[in-house]
Amino acid sequence: MAEIGKVITKECNLSTRMCLSNMIANIQIALSTLIFIALGFSVFYSYRFRRETDPKRGGLLSSKMNIAMGIMLIIISITQLFFFEDSVIRRIFGTVCLLLGLFNFYVGLRNYFHFKR
């Protein structure tokens, strides 16, 4: 009877690990998808910004591009900091991406509200 309990415990632990690994894989796929969506918006707004002749509308498009780029960099940093094995270079890269992303997001919001007036 004790042996059956050990086997059940091993299966539960294995099942929990598999469930956890599947959940992490799904989160990584979702974050990768969000990175590509933010990249698409960033490229789209960059293209429209460069074609725009009106300075006010160009400023709005530039701020939207900064917001999209900031979101993309923040998601990249989350992926680097939490979902891969630890290394000093990965931590430095993730931290730099996080700081750049937060700065781009802040500047984009500030410019958006400035040009929205």
Helices and strands as residue ranges (DSSP letters): H 2-51, H 55-82, H 88-116
